[in-house]
Amino acid sequence: MTAVTSTDNNAETSAGGTVRRLLQRQILPLDRDFEVFSLYVDPSEADLDEDKYVVGGTRAAKELNNTKIRQGTGEGQQIRPDQILDRTSLQLDAGQRLSFGAYFNAFPASYWRRWTIVDRVTLTVTVQGAGATVIVNKSLANGNSQRVDSAVTDGEGANTLTFELSLAPFIDGGWYWYDVVAGEHPVVVSAEWHAEVPEERAAHGTVDVAITTMNRPEFCAKLLQQFGEPDLAEYLDTVFVMEQGTKLVSESEEFPAAEKALGDKLQIVVQGNLGGSGGYARGQFESVRKGTATYALMMDDDVVCEPEGLIRQVTFGDLANRPTIVGGHMFSLYSRSRLHSFGEIVQPWRFWWKSPEDTYNQWDFATRNIRSARWLHKRVDVDFNGWYSCLIPRVVIEEIGLSLPLFIKWDDAEYGLRARAHGFPTVTLPGAAVWHVPWTDKNDALDWQAYFHLRNRLVAALLHSPYPRGGRLLRESLNNQIAHLVAMQYSTAQLRIEAMEDILQGPEALHAMLQTRLGEINAVRREFSDARLVADTDDLPPVRVQKPSKKDLAEVPSRRAQLITAGLAPLRQLRRPRELSRSNPEVTVPALDAKWYRLASFDSAVVSMNDGTAAALYRRDPQQYRELLKRSVELHARFLREWPQLAERYRSALGEITSPQAWEETFKPWKGTADE
């Protein structure tokens, strides 16, 4: 470590044919939003030993610790929004101690160590004021932290403290971060992380942003304004907005400001509703056809972005060992310090997307930040990244093709698996994130999206499952189908049947279905009572029952009780329903309690939706149950028999149906295709 009083340059040529390149800089909230301040600076006096059983402990120890791990870590000094002087500078009061071991300002050393050419970094901390102490720390994969170095400023002006740091100890995980302790007077702090890289890696790449939007004009227009931030100007090539709705972003009151900020970099592409996959494929298609950007960034329309995240994704991609998909994390737009997931994998045996077992979903960084939670220090390797913020090198798109024509669901997961099969990894990079409308409160496993959930999961498994007949997938699918049937969710069961039948038409039918299938399945749903939603439950008959249940609806049955219910409930569905249940629901069930093992004991019920906007009347129908069950069993048996042949059929067609040529035919009905 050396301490000098000079101003650091972002990039400069060094001896030996290398260039000093900026990897990451200290940033602070753009709008001084105190709700997300904990993502940038950590004022707590956290004790890592509180989580000593989280990494590497027994299952019992982890279970005992699950409650404690989510508790607050104590009382740091209060931080005021007015301490944020600008985008990169923070003022500390006299005697104040703050840590930059927070999500956006800690340095994710293990990710740079594993996936890039960088093996050493230089941390430069600039402190305006004397008597401040800067302490550099590192952590290991198990969360143990160590002090690496420290220095004290001795001048009243700009003191630049430089720390040379190796990435060698971070093979499995770990971070670098710095703490600052002000002396007798206030000080102002900023910082940057640099690395020496080969000259051919000196220039940064450029990005085509691909945003798919449908009927969210205000949201989308505000997002476009964020891309107009001056810091992003040199990174942006084109911002494509795939307009697929009837409420146009160009008609928003916010749009003129977005148009002014982006100028000729903004391009609106109008097309029919081809779903998310059709929108993103169009962005990929236009980016490859134009051929001037290094990357294409897939991004949802209902997000608020941290612009610095895009710069970090580009920088990481530029310095990666090989062409790499670089994704960001997703925080909740409604609870902005809460992280949805630290990484996503596809579990091969079940072929289901999930977070790794040793991570925690819905993690609130306002309660427990990086320094105080040991599990956050282990590097999380992923199979894919959601397309709410996902940077894909153009060379990857050119080699493996565009998105599958799936409309929605599984397009991002399948793409990550396909890329990996071609030798292109996906990295979800800490410090690059967006705030997104959470889908955890939605009802998409029951509504029209149930069709796409199952169809696309099966298609992705046919393409990528390493097991001869998809592992546990078909058995799990049949179990889920029976659960929907005993819960009187006949519309969902019917859509799942149609999903499986459509797969049997072969991969050639996927493009043709894109524009029409949604309308068709919505028409099917309307035939079922459980899919007819009412906003006011007073519009439904009142609850009446001859013999009230002795059980508390909110009671969670034991595992043994659930297994017994699973065995008996399918047989109970064959019995004649109670007479009174034909005219009146027997119970009102909140969405939170609407589990199959509860609904299976009723003959009718008013069930509310997860989003709290409506409810539906469920009625048990033995005849419908028999017909749907018979078709479900037959279809699953057929898939089991024909899986190898069907998998070969889809795998052989993958290159064709994801090619720019195939997608160009799909895009032709709308203005702006390659021929125009």
C-alpha positions in Angstrom: 0.0 0.0 0.0 1.2 3.5 -0.8 -0.4 6.8 0.3 0.0 9.8 -2.1 -1.8 13.0 -2.8 -2.6 12.9 -6.5 -5.6 12.5 -8.7 -6.1 9.1 -10.3 -6.8 8.8 -14.0 -9.5 6.3 -15.1 -7.2 4.7 -17.7 -3.7 5.1 -18.8 -1.1 3.1 -20.7 1.4 1.3 -18.5 4.8 -0.3 -19.1 4.8 -3.8 -20.7 1.9 -3.2 -23.1 -0.8 -3.1 -20.5 -3.5 -0.5 -19.8 -4.9 0.5 -16.5 -8.7 0.1 -16.7 -11.5 1.1 -14.4 -13.4 -1.9 -13.1 -15.8 -0.4 -10.6 -16.2 2.9 -8.8 -17.9 4.0 -5.6 -21.4 5.0 -6.3 -24.3 6.4 -4.3 -28.1 6.5 -5.0 -29.0 8.7 -8.0 -31.9 10.3 -6.2 -30.6 10.1 -2.7 -33.2 7.5 -1.9 -32.8 6.6 1.7 -34.8 3.3 1.2 -31.9 1.8 -0.8 -29.0 3.5 1.0 -28.1 0.1 2.7 -27.3 -1.3 -0.8 -24.5 1.3 -1.1 -23.2 1.9 2.4 -23.4 -0.3 5.5 -23.3 1.6 8.8 -23.9 -1.4 11.1 -21.5 -2.9 13.5 -22.2 -6.4 12.3 -20.7 -9.5 13.8 -20.0 -12.3 11.2 -19.9 -14.9 14.0 -23.6 -14.7 14.3 -23.8 -16.9 11.1 -21.1 -19.3 11.9 -23.2 -22.4 11.1 -24.6 -21.2 7.9 -21.8 -22.2 5.6 -20.7 -25.8 5.9 -22.9 -26.7 8.9 -25.2 -29.6 9.3 -28.8 -29.4 8.1 -30.0 -29.3 11.7 -27.6 -26.5 12.5 -28.8 -24.5 9.5 -32.4 -25.0 10.4 -31.8 -23.8 13.9 -30.0 -20.8 12.5 -32.6 -19.8 9.9 -34.5 -17.5 12.1 -31.4 -15.8 13.6 -29.8 -15.2 10.2 -32.6 -12.8 9.2 -32.5 -10.7 12.3 -31.1 -7.2 12.3 -27.5 -6.8 13.1 -27.5 -3.9 15.3 -27.4 -0.3 15.4 -25.1 1.6 13.2 -24.8 5.4 13.2 -27.7 7.2 11.5 -26.9 8.4 8.0 -28.6 11.4 6.5 -29.4 11.7 2.8 -27.6 15.1 2.7 -24.3 13.3 3.3 -24.5 12.2 -0.4 -22.7 15.1 -2.1 -23.0 13.7 -5.7 -23.0 10.4 -7.6 -19.6 9.2 -6.2 -18.9 11.3 -3.1 -20.1 10.7 0.5 -19.4 13.0 3.4 -18.7 11.4 6.9 -19.3 13.4 10.0 -16.5 13.8 12.5 -15.9 10.5 14.3 -18.3 8.6 12.1 -17.4 5.1 10.8 -19.0 3.6 7.7 -18.3 0.5 5.7 -18.5 0.3 1.9 -19.0 -3.5 2.3 -22.4 -3.2 0.8 -24.0 -4.6 -2.3 -23.1 -1.9 -4.8 -19.7 -0.9 -3.4 -18.0 -4.1 -2.2 -15.8 -5.6 -4.8 -17.0 -9.2 -5.8 -13.4 -10.5 -6.0 -14.3 -14.2 -6.5 -16.3 -13.5 -9.6 -13.4 -11.5 -11.2 -11.0 -14.3 -10.1 -13.1 -17.1 -11.6 -14.4 -15.6 -14.9 -12.0 -12.9 -16.1 -8.4 -12.3 -17.0 -7.9 -10.0 -14.0 -5.6 -11.4 -11.3 -4.8 -8.2 -9.3 -6.7 -5.0 -8.6 -5.8 -1.6 -7.3 -8.1 0.1 -4.9 -7.7 3.9 -4.8 -9.6 5.7 -2.1 -9.6 9.5 -2.2 -10.3 11.3 1.1 -10.8 15.0 1.4 -9.6 15.8 4.9 -7.0 14.8 7.4 -7.1 12.3 10.2 -9.3 9.7 8.5 -8.5 6.0 8.6 -9.2 3.7 5.6 -9.3 0.0 6.4 -9.3 -2.6 3.6 -10.9 -6.0 4.4 -11.3 -9.2 2.6 -13.5 -12.3 3.2 -13.2 -16.0 2.4 -15.9 -18.2 0.9 -17.0 -19.2 4.4 -17.5 -15.6 5.4 -14.5 -15.2 7.7 -13.2 -11.7 7.3 -9.7 -10.4 7.6 -8.1 -6.9 7.7 -5.8 -6.6 4.7 -4.3 -3.1 5.1 -5.0 0.4 6.5 -3.8 4.0 6.1 -4.4 7.4 7.7 -4.8 10.6 5.8 -2.4 13.3 6.8 -3.3 16.3 4.7 -6.3 18.7 4.6 -6.6 18.4 0.8 -7.2 15.4 -1.4 -5.4 12.4 0.0 -5.3 9.4 -2.5 -4.6 6.1 -0.8 -3.7 3.2 -3.1 -3.9 -0.4 -2.2 -2.5 -3.2 -4.4 -4.6 -6.4 -3.9 -4.3 -9.9 -5.2 -7.2 -12.0 -6.4 -5.4 -15.3 -5.7 -7.2 -16.1 -2.4 -10.7 -16.0 -3.9 -11.0 -19.3 -5.8 -14.4 -20.3 -4.1 -15.7 -16.9 -2.9 -15.0 -13.8 -1.0 -15.1 -10.0 -1.4 -12.9 -7.0 -0.9 -14.3 -3.8 0.8 -13.1 -0.8 2.7 -14.2 0.9 5.8 -13.7 4.6 6.6 -13.4 6.2 10.0 -13.5 10.0 10.1 -11.2 11.8 12.6 -11.9 15.0 14.4 -13.4 16.7 11.3 -15.7 15.7 8.5 -14.2 14.1 5.5 -15.4 13.3 1.9 -14.8 9.9 0.4 -14.7 8.5 -3.1 -13.0 5.4 -4.5 -12.2 3.3 -7.6 -11.1 -0.2 -8.4 -8.6 -0.6 -11.4 -6.7 -3.4 -13.0 -3.8 -3.7 -15.5 -5.2 -5.4 -18.7 -3.7 -6.1 -22.2 -3.9 -3.2 -24.6 -6.3 -5.1 -26.8 -8.8 -5.0 -23.9 -8.5 -1.3 -23.3 -11.6 -0.2 -25.2 -15.0 -0.9 -23.8 -17.8 -2.6 -25.8 -21.1 -1.1 -26.8 -24.6 -2.2 -26.2 -27.9 -2.6 -28.1 -30.6 -2.5 -25.4 -33.6 -4.7 -26.2 -36.8 -3.8 -24.2 -40.0 -5.7 -24.8 -43.0 -3.7 -23.8 -46.8 -4.2 -23.8 -49.2 -1.7 -22.4 -46.8 -0.1 -19.9 -46.2 3.2 -21.5 -45.3 5.2 -18.4 -43.1 2.6 -16.9 -41.2 2.1 -20.2 -40.8 5.8 -20.9 -39.3 6.4 -17.5 -36.9 3.5 -18.0 -35.8 5.0 -21.3 -35.1 8.3 -19.5 -32.7 6.3 -17.2 -30.8 5.1 -20.3 -30.3 8.8 -21.1 -28.0 9.2 -18.1 -24.8 11.0 -19.4 -22.5 8.2 -18.0 -24.1 5.7 -20.3 -23.9 7.7 -23.6 -20.6 6.2 -24.8 -21.7 2.6 -24.0 -25.0 2.7 -25.9 -25.3 1.9 -29.5 -29.1 1.6 -30.0 -32.0 1.3 -27.7 -34.6 -0.9 -29.3 -38.1 -0.9 -27.9 -40.3 -3.7 -29.2 -43.8 -2.3 -28.9 -46.3 -5.1 -28.8 -49.3 -3.4 -27.1 -52.1 -1.0 -27.8 -51.1 1.6 -25.2 -48.0 2.9 -26.9 -44.9 4.2 -25.1 -44.7 7.0 -27.7 -48.1 8.3 -26.4 -46.8 8.6 -22.8 -46.4 12.1 -21.3 -42.9 10.8 -20.2 -41.8 9.9 -23.8 -40.7 13.3 -25.0 -38.1 13.5 -22.3 -36.9 10.0 -23.1 -36.7 10.8 -26.8 -34.7 14.0 -26.1 -32.3 12.1 -23.8 -31.6 9.3 -26.3 -31.9 11.1 -29.6 -31.2 9.0 -32.7 -30.1 6.0 -30.5 -33.8 5.3 -29.8 -35.7 3.0 -32.2 -39.3 1.9 -31.7 -40.1 -1.4 -33.4 -43.9 -2.1 -33.7 -45.0 -5.6 -34.0 -47.8 -8.0 -32.9 -47.9 -9.5 -29.5 -45.4 -12.3 -29.8 -44.7 -12.4 -26.1 -41.5 -11.8 -24.3 -39.6 -14.3 -26.4 -40.8 -12.7 -29.6 -39.9 -9.3 -28.4 -36.4 -10.3 -27.2 -35.8 -12.3 -30.4 -36.6 -9.2 -32.4 -34.1 -7.2 -30.4 -31.5 -9.9 -30.9 -32.4 -10.1 -34.6 -32.0 -6.4 -35.1 -28.8 -6.2 -33.2 -27.2 -9.0 -35.2 -28.5 -7.6 -38.5 -27.0 -4.2 -37.6 -23.8 -5.7 -36.4 -22.2 -2.6 -34.8 -22.7 -3.4 -31.0 -20.6 -5.8 -28.9 -23.5 -6.8 -26.8 -27.3 -7.0 -26.7 -28.9 -6.3 -23.3 -32.3 -8.0 -22.6 -34.4 -5.9 -20.3 -38.0 -5.9 -19.1 -40.1 -2.7 -19.4 -41.3 -2.7 -15.7 -37.9 -2.1 -14.1 -36.0 0.7 -12.5 -32.3 0.3 -13.4 -29.1 1.3 -11.6 -27.3 2.7 -14.7 -23.9 1.9 -13.3 -24.9 -1.8 -13.4 -24.9 -1.7 -17.2 -21.3 -0.3 -17.2 -20.2 -3.0 -14.8 -21.8 -5.7 -17.0 -20.0 -4.4 -20.1 -16.7 -4.1 -18.3 -16.9 -7.6 -16.9 -17.9 -9.0 -20.3 -15.0 -7.1 -22.0 -12.5 -8.7 -19.6 -14.0 -12.2 -19.4 -11.9 -15.2 -20.2 -14.3 -16.2 -23.0 -17.5 -14.7 -24.4 -19.8 -14.7 -21.4 -23.4 -13.8 -20.7 -23.4 -11.3 -17.8 -26.6 -10.9 -15.9 -27.7 -8.6 -13.0 -29.7 -9.3 -9.9 -33.3 -8.4 -9.3 -34.5 -6.4 -6.3 -38.1 -5.8 -5.5 -39.6 -2.5 -6.8 -42.0 -2.5 -3.8 -39.4 -3.3 -1.1 -36.3 -1.9 -2.7 -33.7 -3.4 -0.4 -35.0 -6.9 -0.9 -33.1 -9.2 -3.3 -35.2 -11.8 -5.1 -32.4 -14.4 -5.6 -28.6 -14.5 -5.6 -28.5 -16.8 -8.6 -30.6 -19.2 -10.6 -29.9 -22.8 -11.7 -31.9 -25.5 -13.4 -32.0 -28.6 -11.2 -31.3 -31.4 -13.7 -33.3 -34.3 -12.2 -36.5 -32.3 -11.7 -35.6 -29.9 -14.5 -36.9 -27.0 -12.5 -35.5 -23.5 -12.0 -34.5 -22.6 -8.5 -31.9 -20.9 -6.3 -29.0 -23.1 -5.0 -29.8 -24.8 -1.7 -27.2 -22.8 0.3 -28.7 -19.4 -0.6 -31.7 -17.4 0.7 -34.4 -15.9 -1.4 -36.1 -12.5 -0.7 -33.0 -11.4 1.3 -33.4 -7.9 2.8 -30.0 -6.0 2.7 -31.5 -3.4 5.0 -31.5 -6.0 7.7 -28.4 -8.0 7.0 -25.8 -6.7 4.6 -22.9 -8.5 3.0 -20.5 -8.2 5.9 -23.0 -9.8 8.4 -24.2 -12.8 6.4 -21.7 -15.6 5.8 -23.7 -17.2 3.0 -23.3 -14.2 0.8 -19.5 -14.7 0.6 -19.6 -18.0 -1.3 -19.5 -17.5 -5.1 -22.8 -18.6 -6.7 -22.4 -20.1 -10.2 -25.6 -20.0 -12.3 -27.1 -21.8 -15.3 -29.0 -18.7 -16.6 -30.0 -15.1 -15.8 -33.5 -13.7 -16.1 -34.0 -11.4 -19.0 -35.0 -8.5 -16.8 -31.3 -7.5 -17.2 -29.1 -9.9 -19.2 -26.1 -8.9 -21.4 -25.4 -11.3 -24.2 -22.4 -10.9 -26.5 -23.3 -10.6 -30.1 -20.9 -13.4 -31.0 -22.9 -15.7 -28.8 -26.2 -14.8 -30.6 -24.5 -15.3 -33.9 -23.3 -18.8 -33.0 -26.2 -20.3 -31.0 -29.1 -18.4 -32.5 -32.0 -16.3 -31.2 -34.5 -17.0 -28.5 -36.8 -20.0 -28.8 -40.3 -19.1 -30.0 -41.9 -19.8 -26.6 -44.0 -16.6 -26.1 -43.2 -16.4 -22.4 -41.5 -18.5 -19.7 -38.3 -20.6 -19.9 -36.9 -18.6 -22.9 -34.1 -17.2 -20.7 -33.4 -20.4 -18.9 -33.3 -22.4 -22.1 -30.9 -19.8 -23.7 -28.5 -20.1 -20.7 -28.4 -23.9 -21.0 -28.0 -23.7 -24.8 -25.2 -21.2 -24.4 -23.4 -23.3 -21.8 -23.6 -26.3 -24.1 -21.7 -24.2 -26.7 -19.0 -23.2 -24.1 -20.4 -19.8 -23.2 -21.0 -19.4 -19.4 -23.5 -17.2 -17.7 -22.4 -15.1 -14.7 -24.9 -13.2 -12.4 -22.6 -10.3 -11.3 -23.1 -8.8 -7.9 -23.2 -5.0 -8.1 -25.2 -5.0 -11.3 -29.0 -4.9 -10.6 -32.4 -3.6 -11.4 -35.5 -3.1 -9.3 -38.4 -5.1 -10.9 -42.1 -5.6 -10.2 -41.9 -8.9 -8.2 -43.6 -12.0 -9.6 -43.8 -13.7 -6.3 -47.3 -12.2 -5.6 -48.7 -13.2 -9.0 -51.0 -16.2 -9.8 -49.2 -17.3 -12.9 -49.2 -21.0 -12.0 -53.0 -21.1 -12.3 -54.0 -18.6 -14.9 -53.3 -18.6 -18.7 -49.6 -18.7 -18.0 -50.0 -22.3 -16.7 -50.0 -23.4 -20.3 -46.7 -21.8 -21.0 -45.1 -22.9 -17.7 -45.6 -26.6 -18.6 -45.2 -26.5 -22.3 -42.0 -24.6 -22.3 -40.5 -26.5 -19.3 -41.1 -29.7 -21.3 -39.7 -28.2 -24.5 -36.6 -27.0 -22.6 -36.2 -30.5 -21.0 -36.5 -32.2 -24.3 -33.7 -30.1 -25.6 -31.4 -30.2 -22.6 -32.3 -32.8 -20.0 -29.3 -35.2 -19.5 -31.7 -38.0 -18.5 -33.2 -40.4 -21.1 -36.8 -39.6 -20.2 -36.4 -36.2 -18.4 -35.6 -37.5 -15.0 -38.4 -36.8 -12.5 -40.1 -34.2 -14.6 -43.0 -36.3 -16.0 -43.8 -37.9 -12.6 -43.7 -34.5 -11.0 -45.9 -33.1 -13.8 -48.5 -35.8 -13.3 -48.5 -35.2 -9.6 -49.0 -31.5 -10.1 -51.8 -32.3 -12.6 -53.6 -34.4 -10.0 -53.1 -31.7 -7.4 -54.9 -29.2 -9.7 -57.7 -31.6 -10.3 -58.4 -32.4 -6.6 -58.2 -28.7 -5.9 -61.1 -28.1 -8.5 -58.7 -26.1 -10.7 -60.1 -27.6 -13.9 -59.2 -24.8 -16.2 -55.5 -25.1 -15.2 -55.6 -28.8 -15.7 -57.2 -28.4 -19.2 -54.5 -25.8 -20.2 -51.7 -28.2 -19.1 -53.3 -30.9 -21.2 -53.3 -28.6 -24.2 -49.7 -27.7 -23.6 -48.6 -31.4 -23.8 -50.7 -32.0 -26.9 -49.2 -29.0 -28.6 -45.7 -30.3 -27.9 -46.6 -33.4 -29.8 -47.2 -31.3 -32.9 -43.4 -30.9 -33.1 -41.0 -28.0 -33.0 -42.1 -26.8 -36.4 -45.4 -25.6 -34.9 -43.9 -23.2 -32.3 -43.5 -20.2 -34.6 -47.0 -20.6 -36.0 -48.5 -20.6 -32.5 -46.8 -17.4 -31.4 -49.5 -14.9 -32.3 -52.6 -17.0 -32.0 -52.2 -19.4 -29.0 -52.8 -16.9 -26.3 -56.2 -16.0 -27.5 -57.2 -19.6 -28.0 -56.2 -20.7 -24.5 -58.0 -17.7 -23.0 -61.1 -18.8 -24.8 -60.7 -22.3 -23.3 -60.3 -20.9 -19.8 -63.6 -18.9 -20.0 -65.5 -22.2 -20.2 -64.5 -23.1 -16.6 -66.0 -21.7 -13.4 -62.7 -21.6 -11.6 -61.3 -19.1 -14.2 -64.2 -16.7 -14.1 -63.0 -13.9 -11.8 -65.2 -11.5 -9.9 -63.9 -8.3 -8.3 -66.6 -8.3 -5.6 -67.3 -11.6 -3.7 -70.7 -10.3 -2.9 -71.6 -11.0 -6.5 -71.2 -14.7 -5.6 -73.7 -16.8 -3.6 -73.1 -16.7 0.2 -71.3 -19.4 2.0 -73.6 -22.1 3.4 -72.7 -25.5 4.8 -74.7 -28.2 6.6 -71.9 -29.5 8.7 -69.0 -27.1 9.4 -65.5 -28.5 9.3 -63.7 -29.2 12.7 -60.3 -28.2 11.2 -58.8 -24.7 11.2 -58.3 -23.7 7.6 -55.0 -22.1 8.3 -53.6 -25.2 10.1 -50.7 -26.7 8.2 -51.0 -30.5 8.1 -48.1 -32.7 8.8 -46.1 -34.4 6.1 -47.8 -37.7 7.0 -51.2 -36.1 6.8 -50.4 -34.6 3.4 -49.4 -38.0 2.1 -52.6 -39.6 3.3 -54.6 -36.8 1.7 -52.6 -37.3 -1.6 -53.7 -41.0 -1.5 -57.3 -40.5 -0.7 -58.2 -37.2 -2.4 -58.2 -38.6 -5.9 -60.7 -41.3 -4.9 -62.9 -38.8 -3.0 -63.3 -36.8 -6.3 -65.4 -39.7 -7.7 -68.1 -39.3 -5.0 -71.2 -37.3 -5.6 -70.9 -33.7 -4.3 -72.9 -32.6 -1.4 -76.2 -31.1 -2.6 -75.9 -27.7 -0.9 -72.5 -27.2 -2.5 -74.2 -26.9 -5.9 -75.9 -23.7 -5.0 -73.6 -22.2 -2.4 -69.9 -22.3 -1.7 -68.9 -24.2 1.4 -66.0 -22.0 2.4 -64.0 -18.8 1.5 -60.4 -19.5 1.1 -57.8 -16.7 1.0 -55.1 -17.1 -1.7 -52.5 -17.7 1.0 -54.3 -20.8 2.2 -55.4 -22.1 -1.2 -53.3 -25.3 -1.1 -54.4 -28.4 -2.9 -54.6 -30.4 0.4 -57.1 -27.9 1.8 -59.2 -27.4 -1.3 -59.4 -31.2 -1.8 -61.8 -31.6 1.1 -64.4 -29.2 -0.2 -67.1 -29.6 -2.9 -67.1 -25.8 -3.6 -65.2 -22.8 -2.5 -64.7 -19.1 -3.2 -60.9 -18.7 -3.7 -59.2 -15.4 -4.0 -56.3 -14.7 -6.3 -52.7 -14.0 -5.2 -52.7 -10.4 -6.4 -55.7 -9.6 -4.2 -57.8 -8.2 -7.0 -60.4 -10.9 -7.6 -61.8 -14.3 -6.6 -63.4 -17.2 -8.3 -65.9 -19.9 -7.5 -64.6 -23.4 -7.5 -67.0 -26.3 -7.9 -66.2 -30.0 -7.8 -67.4 -31.9 -10.9 -66.8 -35.7 -10.8 -67.5 -36.1 -14.5 -65.1 -33.4 -15.5 -62.6 -34.8 -13.1 -62.8 -38.3 -14.7 -62.3 -37.0 -18.2 -59.4 -34.7 -17.4 -57.7 -37.4 -15.3 -58.0 -40.0 -18.0 -56.5 -37.7 -20.6 -53.7 -36.6 -18.3 -52.6 -40.2 -17.5 -52.7 -41.1 -21.2 -50.6 -38.1 -22.2 -48.0 -38.6 -19.5 -47.7 -42.3 -20.4 -47.3 -41.3 -24.1 -44.6 -38.8 -23.3 -42.8 -41.5 -21.2 -42.9 -43.9 -24.2 -41.9 -41.4 -26.9 -39.5 -39.1 -25.0 -36.3 -40.3 -26.8 -37.8 -39.8 -30.2 -39.4 -36.5 -29.3 -36.2 -35.2 -27.8 -34.3 -36.1 -30.9 -36.9 -34.3 -33.0 -36.7 -31.1 -31.0 -32.9 -31.2 -30.8 -32.5 -31.7 -34.5 -34.7 -28.7 -35.2 -33.2 -26.3 -32.6 -30.8 -24.6 -35.0 -33.5 -24.0 -37.5 -36.3 -22.6 -35.3 -33.9 -20.2 -33.5 -32.2 -19.0 -36.7 -32.5 -15.4 -37.8 -34.0 -16.7 -41.0 -36.9 -18.5 -39.2 -37.5 -15.5 -37.0 -37.4 -13.2 -40.0 -40.4 -15.1 -41.5 -42.3 -14.6 -38.2 -41.5 -10.8 -38.2 -42.5 -10.2 -41.8 -46.1 -9.1 -41.3 -44.9 -6.0 -39.4 -43.1 -3.0 -40.6 -39.3 -2.9 -40.0 -38.3 -6.4 -41.1 -35.0 -7.0 -42.7 -36.4 -6.8 -46.2 -37.7 -3.2 -45.7 
